[in-house]
């Protein structure tokens, strides 16, 4: 899964995620499921989705070693 800054302009945004490392706001243009990972277009770190039993989406940023930031 992935996206670039260029192609998010052409698709409707479904979610916004914030990278905890650099502060970039990431526009997600696809459905999000528990465990989905996205790469921050600014710093390249992984932003991962956690979806709870009520459908709420939470975002966590992980460094290159898999440690949560």
DOMARVO-699381 format. One record per residue (C-alpha): residue in three letters; x, y, z. Coordinates in pm, 1 decimal, always signed. Last residue first. Layout:
+------+----------+----------+----------+
! kefi !       c1 !       c2 !       c3 !
+------+----------+----------+----------+
!  ALA !        X !        Y !        Z !
...
+------+----------+----------+----------+
***
This chain:
+------+----------+----------+----------+
! kefi !       c1 !       c2 !       c3 !
+------+----------+----------+----------+
!  UNK !   +762.9 !   +699.0 !  +1847.2 !
!  UNK !   +694.7 !   +326.3 !  +1836.2 !
!  UNK !  +1003.2 !   +109.7 !  +1783.7 !
!  UNK !  +1015.4 !    -92.6 !  +1461.6 !
!  UNK !  +1386.7 !    -29.0 !  +1407.5 !
!  UNK !  +1333.2 !   +224.2 !  +1126.5 !
!  UNK !  +1106.7 !   +430.9 !  +1351.7 !
!  UNK !   +738.0 !   +364.3 !  +1405.4 !
!  UNK !   +447.7 !   +607.9 !  +1401.0 !
!  UNK !   +111.0 !   +513.0 !  +1548.2 !
!  UNK !   -232.2 !   +610.9 !  +1419.5 !
!  UNK !   -573.0 !   +535.7 !  +1570.2 !
!  UNK !   -884.1 !   +455.0 !  +1366.3 !
!  UNK !  -1226.0 !   +420.7 !  +1530.8 !
!  UNK !  -1430.0 !   +130.9 !  +1391.5 !
!  UNK !  -1605.9 !    +42.8 !  +1717.3 !
!  UNK !  -1394.8 !   -271.6 !  +1773.8 !
!  UNK !  -1074.9 !    -68.0 !  +1737.2 !
!  UNK !   -879.8 !     +5.4 !  +1420.0 !
!  UNK !   -503.1 !    +46.2 !  +1455.7 !
!  UNK !   -331.4 !   +209.5 !  +1160.8 !
!  UNK !    +45.4 !   +225.6 !  +1113.8 !
!  UNK !   +261.6 !   +522.0 !  +1014.1 !
!  UNK !   +600.9 !   +399.9 !   +894.5 !
!  UNK !   +890.0 !   +642.6 !   +856.1 !
!  UNK !   +976.9 !   +796.8 !   +520.2 !
!  UNK !  +1043.6 !  +1150.9 !   +645.6 !
!  UNK !   +813.6 !  +1358.7 !   +421.7 !
!  UNK !   +598.7 !  +1108.6 !   +231.2 !
!  UNK !   +528.5 !   +915.8 !   +553.4 !
!  UNK !   +499.9 !   +549.6 !   +458.1 !
!  UNK !   +169.7 !   +380.5 !   +527.2 !
!  UNK !   +101.1 !    +59.8 !   +717.1 !
!  UNK !   -230.2 !   -121.4 !   +753.8 !
!  UNK !   -253.6 !   -316.2 !  +1079.4 !
!  UNK !   -626.3 !   -274.2 !  +1132.9 !
!  UNK !   -792.2 !   -170.1 !   +807.8 !
!  UNK !   -798.4 !   +159.5 !   +622.2 !
!  UNK !  -1003.0 !   +231.7 !   +310.8 !
!  UNK !   -818.0 !   +440.4 !    +55.1 !
!  UNK !   -729.1 !   +806.1 !     +1.1 !
!  UNK !   -512.7 !   +861.6 !   +307.6 !
!  UNK !   -387.8 !  +1220.1 !   +340.5 !
!  UNK !    -78.0 !  +1237.0 !   +559.9 !
!  UNK !    -24.1 !  +1534.3 !   +788.4 !
!  UNK !   +350.8 !  +1573.9 !   +844.9 !
!  UNK !   +453.6 !  +1630.7 !  +1207.9 !
!  UNK !   +808.3 !  +1497.4 !  +1161.2 !
!  UNK !   +822.7 !  +1198.1 !  +1395.7 !
!  UNK !   +461.0 !  +1169.2 !  +1512.1 !
!  UNK !   +339.6 !  +1142.7 !  +1152.1 !
!  UNK !    -20.6 !  +1255.4 !  +1150.7 !
!  UNK !   -292.1 !  +1059.4 !   +974.1 !
!  UNK !   -585.1 !  +1200.1 !   +779.4 !
!  UNK !   -855.7 !   +970.6 !   +654.4 !
!  UNK !  -1089.9 !   +926.4 !   +355.8 !
!  UNK !   -940.5 !  +1184.7 !   +118.3 !
!  UNK !  -1103.3 !  +1193.3 !   -224.4 !
!  UNK !   -863.2 !  +1109.9 !   -507.9 !
!  UNK !   -677.7 !  +1327.9 !   -758.6 !
!  UNK !   -472.8 !  +1540.7 !   -516.1 !
!  UNK !   -359.5 !  +1228.1 !   -335.4 !
!  UNK !   -173.1 !  +1126.4 !   -651.8 !
!  UNK !    +99.9 !  +1390.0 !   -629.6 !
!  UNK !   +189.8 !  +1356.3 !   -261.8 !
!  UNK !   +258.0 !   +990.8 !   -321.7 !
!  UNK !    +68.0 !   +684.7 !   -212.8 !
!  UNK !   +123.1 !   +345.7 !    -65.3 !
!  UNK !     +0.0 !     +0.0 !     +0.0 !
+------+----------+----------+----------+
***
